[in-house]
Amino acid sequence: MDEIFISLYMRIAALPGGQVRLVRISDQGTTVGALTLETTGKLTLRNYVSSIGTSTAALTLGTVYRIVIHQKKGTGSNAVLEGFLASGDTSFATPFARSGTQTFTTRADSVQIGASTSTGGTITFDDIRLDTGAMPGPSLP
């Protein structure tokens, strides 16, 4: 996909003992973007293994959050990688981390939700949405 938005709700019951990848976008097995949960409870946007921008404030255990990772194919200022965080069904304002200087010359071909290492977390995911045209809105009660 030339542009993808991945939106999901999550609730953390306990902080992980190590960094946990929550969602990953890849291209032919290479990670192009990921949202990770740190041992401090902060959410970080990563490109490959590098952190982008700043992490969020520490998340509160037991609180429902909605997160989004957005990636757009392109080069230079046309390529985008963004991470969003909102509490509950609050609308997103601006990304907590963003890069417009990446180069993604091929389309994303895989999305992975949840940890992929032996470091796991007590995390619940719900209402996972993929969209190739626009940011998915919050769920309606």
N, C-alpha and C positions, 0 to 999 in steps of 0.2 A: 504494500500500500504506500502511496506517495505521502500520505499524511494520516496519522492515526492518533486517536484520543482513547485512553483506557481509564475508565472511571470505576471506582469501587468503594464500598463502605468497609470500614474495619474498626475493630475494637481490640485493644491490647489488654490482656489480663495480667501479664507480668513482663517485666523487662527481660530482654534476652541476655545471655551470658557473652555473646559476641555479636558482631554485625549480622543482620538478617536481611537478605534481599526480599522485598515484598512483591515487586513486579518488575519484569524485565522485557525490553524490546530488543530483538536481535535480528541480524541479517546474516544468513548463512553461518550461523553458530557464533558470530561475534556480537557481543553486547554493545548496542549503540546507545542505550539509555536504561537507567534503572533507578528505582526508589528504594532506599535502604533504611532500616530502622537501626539506630545506633544503641549501644548499651546505656547511653544517657537518656534514651527515650526520644531523641531528636530524629526527624526525618531528613534524609539527605538525597539530593539528586546527583546521579553520577553518569558520566560518559565513559565507557570502558571502565577504568579503575580510578579515574580522576573525579574529585568532587567538583561540582559546579555551583558557584554562588555561595550563599549562606544556607545553613541548615535551619530548620524551624525551631521554635522554642520547644522544650520538652513536652511531649504529649502526656495527657492525664490518663492514668490507668482506668479502665472501665468506661471511658467516654467514647461515643461513636463519632468517628471522623469519616469524611469523604476525601479521597485522594484522587488525583489525576496525573498521569504522565502523558505529555503531548510531544510527538516527534514529527517533523516534516522533512522530506527529502529535499536536498538542494546543496548549494555550495556557498561558502562565505555568509553574507548577511541574509541570504534566502533560506538557509537551513535553520531549523528551530529545534530546541530541546527545552522543555519546560516542566516544572513540577508545581502542582497546586495542592493546597490543603484547606479544608473548611470543617468546622464543627457541625455535626448533624446534617441537616438539610440547608444550611446557610449557603447562599450563592458564592461562587468564587469571585474574588476581586482581581487581584494580580498574582502572578506566580510568585512563590517564595524563592524560587531559583530559576534562572533562565540563561540560555546561551544562544546567541544568533551568529556565532562564528564557527560553527561546526561544518564539516563537509560530509554529507550523506549522499553518495552518488548512485546508490541502488536502493530499492524499496525494502522496508522492513518485511520480514517473512515469518516471524515467530513472536509470540507473546507467552510469557510464563508468569503465572501467579503463584506466590508462595515461595518458601525457602527452597534452595537447591543444594544446600550443604548440610553437614551434620549439626550445625548450629541452628536450632529451631527456636521458635517462639510460641507463646500461648496467644495466638491471634485468630480472630474470627473474621472472615471475609463474607460479604453479602452484596447482592445487586451489582454484579460485574457487568459493565457495558463497554462495548467497542464501537467506535464510530469513525468513519473516514471523512466526514464532512464538517462536523461542528462539535463543540464541547457538549457532552451529554449533560442535561439538566438534572437537578436533584429529583429523587423519587417523590411521588405524591403519597400522602397517607392513605 
